[in-house]
Amino acid sequence: MQKTKTMDLQARKLKAIEYVVGIEDENILHEIELTILKRQKQPKTEKALKPFTQKQLIARAKQSTKDYLAGKVKTQEQVEKESENW
């Protein structure tokens, strides 16, 4: 299945390249360039996100337990009220 998706993606990329090469209209090419530049400036959240290591997860769980026992918690209602201002 993954190989098929990769092949489909490759075929779509080639079609896109063929389309761009054949463009005669300066305005259309300019729009494509603007779209590419806009996408390049967007943060790449998927690449920026890294999974936690087991050690990090354990440390977070221990800290969460300490916070809970110390009363450093918020109710669902408090969080919902805060999130209205985000």
C-alpha positions in Angstrom: 0.0 0.0 0.0 2.8 2.5 0.9 4.6 1.8 -2.3 1.4 2.6 -4.3 1.0 5.9 -2.4 4.6 6.8 -3.1 4.1 6.0 -6.8 0.9 8.0 -6.9 2.7 10.9 -5.3 5.6 10.7 -7.7 3.2 10.7 -10.7 1.3 13.7 -9.3 4.6 15.6 -8.8 5.7 14.8 -12.4 2.3 16.0 -13.7 2.7 19.2 -11.7 6.1 19.8 -13.1 4.9 19.2 -16.6 2.1 21.7 -16.0 4.4 24.4 -14.6 6.9 23.9 -17.5 4.0 24.5 -20.0 2.7 27.7 -18.4 2.8 30.6 -20.7 0.8 33.1 -18.5 3.0 35.2 -16.3 0.2 35.8 -13.8 -0.4 32.1 -13.2 3.3 31.5 -12.7 3.4 34.4 -10.3 0.5 33.0 -8.3 2.3 29.6 -8.1 5.5 31.3 -6.9 3.6 33.2 -4.2 1.9 30.1 -3.0 5.2 28.3 -2.8 6.9 31.2 -0.9 3.9 31.3 1.5 4.1 27.6 2.2 7.9 27.8 2.8 7.4 30.5 5.4 4.9 28.4 7.4 6.3 26.6 10.3 6.9 22.9 9.7 5.1 21.7 12.8 5.3 18.0 11.8 9.1 18.2 11.5 9.5 20.4 14.6 7.6 17.9 16.8 9.6 15.1 18.2 8.3 12.2 20.2 9.2 12.1 23.9 11.8 9.7 25.1 10.8 7.2 27.8 12.9 9.1 30.2 11.1 12.4 29.4 7.7 10.8 29.7 8.6 9.3 33.1 9.9 12.7 34.3 6.7 14.4 33.1 4.5 11.9 34.8 6.4 12.3 38.1 6.2 16.1 37.8 2.5 15.8 37.1 2.0 13.7 40.2 3.9 16.2 42.3 1.8 19.1 40.9 -1.4 17.2 41.6 -0.5 16.4 45.2 0.5 20.0 45.7 -2.9 21.1 44.5 -1.6 22.7 41.3 -4.6 21.7 39.2 -7.4 23.4 37.4 -10.9 22.3 36.8 -12.3 21.7 33.3 -14.4 24.9 33.7 -11.3 27.0 34.6 -9.5 25.7 31.5 -12.5 26.3 29.3 -12.8 29.9 30.6 -9.1 30.6 30.0 -9.2 29.1 26.5 -11.9 31.7 25.5 -9.1 34.3 25.4 -6.7 32.3 23.2 
